[in-house]
Every structure is written in structure tokens, then in C-alpha cells.
Amino acid sequence: MISALGELAIRRVPYSRKETLQAFDQADLLALDYLQTEALLDPNCRVLVVNETFGAITCAVTKALATMGGPLPTLWSDSHLAHLGLQYNAHANGLPVANFVQAQETPQGPFEIVILRLPKSHALLRDQLQRVLPQLAPGALIVMPAMVKHIDNAVYQLLESLLGVLSTSLARKKARLIFAVNNTVALVKNSKAEETHWDLPSLGLSLQHFSGVFSRTKLDPGAQVLLHQFPQGPYQRVIDLGCGNGVQAIAAAKKWPQCQVIGVDESYMSVASAIINANNNGVGDRCQFRVNDCLTDMVSQSADLILCNPPFHQERVVGDHIAMRMFAQSAQVLTKEGELWVVGNRHLGYHAKLKRWFKWVEQVGTHPNFVVLKAQL
Ligand SMILES: C[S@@+](CC[C@H](N)C(=O)[O-])C[C@H]1O[C@@H](n2cnc3c(N)ncnc32)[C@H](O)[C@@H]1O
């Protein structure tokens, strides 16, 4: 990655030789060039980077500040993959690893510069801005690098309602910067992470959600189909792969009172919500939740049931690449007789794809839009 702040080797994480996607984009480069041409970084400057995917901006700022004797920047993100990306790319470039703050916590300022990549979720964006404003130095600059196609009226209005007057840079290679200056008299500020709650009366569950959690306002239709066509069991060791709010894990723990459940998700907010939800619904003693990239480093042949409602995008990148990793790793982590139960949109063709790793793939449930599939080795 070559920017006005220098040259760095930046990779996506996990790295694959076949990878065709880059770990940074033109909006990242525009922001880094802007920091350099406007000479915004100085040895007293505390920089907060928000929501970037693999640490490209944070590493470039770390390097620039280090050469001036300045402090380490902070990356604030909901993504464990972003955290891994930051660590990998800092080490690969011989840099110290910047501070990292999980999205449900609030980084402590005062920060003079914030570089914020706009997340897809407006709820997360609103929550983050409300919590970061009290952490800004007076007159602090907020720079929001974005690809032009991602700046629509709704996001612009949301930013104006929270930050006041905005300005923008000229576009370069389909990227633009949006600017705001912290005005200490301004607008709504919160110190606590935003939460939403809803109940699932059919299962007697009450669920809490931080702002970055999948399906934070209502049960996901795919999740509903899987809950409706749940395996019969009993099972002893269950994994909820991509657990979100933990709904599948909690339903499993309730259905099989002797089973132990592990829920994994790459979203810090999801894992934090799932822990709260398992405790609030009386199964916290048999459910463990952890942040993880799919099933990486989980013990081989250690689960007799994996429940999976896979993601179909990674932030703005749509595709089944994460689902495929989930299926491949499930084949390692299941016992010989173990079962992977997957729910997915009918058109995604998971049935054929699962056969790359599983000998038996059976459709166990029908629905006009979704399929529930059981896969065995
Ligand atoms: C479709 S949601 C399912 C959430 C929940 N299990 C449900 O049924 O409502 C997919 C989940 O996968 C998580 N996820 C995405 N990438 C992941 C990864 N690399 N490793 C683990 N979880 C991931 C997302 O954060 C999201 O919570």
C-alpha cells in the first residue's frame, strides 16, 4: 500500500493465496494522503481510527506518529478479524500494535483526530458517534473516508443530525472524504452503548442486543426457520457457529438440559450480547461464548452438533466465502457421527456446496425461501 504517509505491506486476514480482494481501498488512501498533505499529525496528536477492516490506516498512522515520537493510535471496532488484521499487519511491517477497543466499550479520549469508516449499520454508526463525541478534544477533526457509492442521503442526514455541519473533499478514484469538526455544544451524546431488546414468546426468551449485533430489532427469518425445524437430539456438545445474539445456542441449551454449548462469532458486540442473553435466560452455566474467526483453533472431533445460520456478507463484501470456511472447518470439528445443521436461502445452493466436505447432505426442512440442511461426514 503506497500513500503519502509511506509504503506498507498490508494483507487481508485470514490470508489466502487465491485472494483477489484488497485489504484497503481508495478511500483509505485518500484519507492517508490528506493527513500528510495537511500536516495534521504531530507528536501530541491522539488519533482514533474507527471500523477499518484490516488495520491499513491504523498501521500507516502508527508508523507516521512513531517517527515523530507521538503516541500509538487506537482502533475501535466490532470485528475480531479487524483486530487480527491490525496485529498481523503491524508485525509484518515491524510496527508496534496500536491500542484496540472493542465496539461495546468506549475508547477514552481526548482525541484530536478521528478517522471513521462508515459501517453498513446505521444503528452502529449512530451509537458510535454518540459515544465518541464526549471523547473528542474541542475542535477535533472527524474525517470519514468513503467510497462515493456508499454515501447516500440517509447516511449523510444521519451524520448531519449527529455532527452538525459537514463538508466534503473532491472525489478521487470514486472515493471522497466527509469532514466534521467537533463542536462541544453540539447535539446528542451518550456514554453507554445503545441496546435494543425483544422477546421470543414461543421459546420464552428475552434477548438484548448491542448496536452491531445481527438482527438487532427482530428475529432473523432464517433463524426462525432453523428454530422451527430444530434437530431432535439429544446432543452433548453443541456449537452455535456465528452465534449473533446467541438465540440458537440458548435454544439448544434449553432443549437439551445435559448439553454444553459453545457459541462463536467474530463480532465483539454479538459475543457480549450472547453472554448477557444466556445469563438472563437461565442457561449461562452451560453456554460459553467466545470471539473467534469461524472455528479456528477449536479441537478436532469435539462437537456432535453444529448449528449454523451463516453470514452472506463481510461488511460490504457480499458472498459465501465465510460460509464456505464455516462448512470446511465444521467437517474438522464434528465427531464422526456429528451433524452440521445449516439454514440458508434456497438460491444459495448450499446443498451442493456442502458436498465438498460432507458425504451425506439431506434437506430436513422446507420453507418457500429457505432450506434447512443436515450434513454428516
Ligand atoms: C446470519 S448471522 C446469524 C446470527 C444468529 N446465529 C442467528 O441465527 O440469528 C451470521 C453471524 O455470523 C457472524 N460471523 C461473520 N463472520 C464470521 C466469522 N468469520 N467467524 C465467526 N462468526 C462470523 C456474524 O457476525 C453474524 O453474527
The ligand as an SDF file (V2000), in Angstrom:
LIG
                    3D

 27 29  0  0  0  0  0  0  0  0999 V2000
  -26.7520  -14.6600    9.7200 C   0  0  0  0  0  0  0  0  0  0  0  0
  -25.9900  -14.2140   11.2530 S   0  0  0  0  0  0  0  0  0  0  0  0
  -26.6590  -15.4650   12.3630 C   0  0  0  0  0  0  0  0  0  0  0  0
  -26.7810  -14.9790   13.7850 C   0  0  0  0  0  0  0  0  0  0  0  0
  -27.5490  -15.9390   14.7200 C   0  0  0  0  0  0  0  0  0  0  0  0
  -26.8980  -17.2370   14.7880 N   0  0  0  0  0  0  0  0  0  0  0  0
  -28.9690  -16.1000   14.2580 C   0  0  0  0  0  0  0  0  0  0  0  0
  -29.3220  -17.2250   13.8520 O   0  0  0  0  0  0  0  0  0  0  0  0
  -29.7230  -15.1170   14.3050 O   0  0  0  0  0  0  0  0  0  0  0  0
  -24.3280  -14.7070   10.9610 C   0  0  0  0  0  0  0  0  0  0  0  0
  -23.3550  -14.3900   12.1000 C   0  0  0  0  0  0  0  0  0  0  0  0
  -22.0450  -14.8190   11.6830 O   0  0  0  0  0  0  0  0  0  0  0  0
  -21.1100  -13.9290   12.2530 C   0  0  0  0  0  0  0  0  0  0  0  0
  -19.8290  -14.0290   11.5150 N   0  0  0  0  0  0  0  0  0  0  0  0
  -19.4550  -13.4000   10.3830 C   0  0  0  0  0  0  0  0  0  0  0  0
  -18.2130  -13.7300   10.0490 N   0  0  0  0  0  0  0  0  0  0  0  0
  -17.7740  -14.5950   10.9950 C   0  0  0  0  0  0  0  0  0  0  0  0
  -16.5490  -15.2820   11.2020 C   0  0  0  0  0  0  0  0  0  0  0  0
  -15.5230  -15.1420   10.3500 N   0  0  0  0  0  0  0  0  0  0  0  0
  -16.4420  -16.0760   12.2710 N   0  0  0  0  0  0  0  0  0  0  0  0
  -17.4750  -16.2130   13.1560 C   0  0  0  0  0  0  0  0  0  0  0  0
  -18.6550  -15.5830   13.0050 N   0  0  0  0  0  0  0  0  0  0  0  0
  -18.8040  -14.7850   11.9360 C   0  0  0  0  0  0  0  0  0  0  0  0
  -21.7960  -12.5750   12.1140 C   0  0  0  0  0  0  0  0  0  0  0  0
  -21.2020  -11.6200   12.9830 O   0  0  0  0  0  0  0  0  0  0  0  0
  -23.2350  -12.9140   12.4580 C   0  0  0  0  0  0  0  0  0  0  0  0
  -23.4990  -12.7280   13.8220 O   0  0  0  0  0  0  0  0  0  0  0  0
  1  2  1  0
  2  3  1  0
  2 10  1  0
  3  4  1  0
  4  5  1  0
  5  6  1  0
  5  7  1  0
  7  8  2  0
  7  9  1  0
 10 11  1  0
 11 12  1  0
 11 26  1  0
 12 13  1  0
 13 14  1  0
 13 24  1  0
 14 15  1  0
 14 23  1  0
 15 16  2  0
 16 17  1  0
 17 18  1  0
 17 23  2  0
 18 19  1  0
 18 20  2  0
 20 21  1  0
 21 22  2  0
 22 23  1  0
 24 25  1  0
 24 26  1  0
 26 27  1  0
M  CHG  2   2   1   9  -1
M  END
$$$$
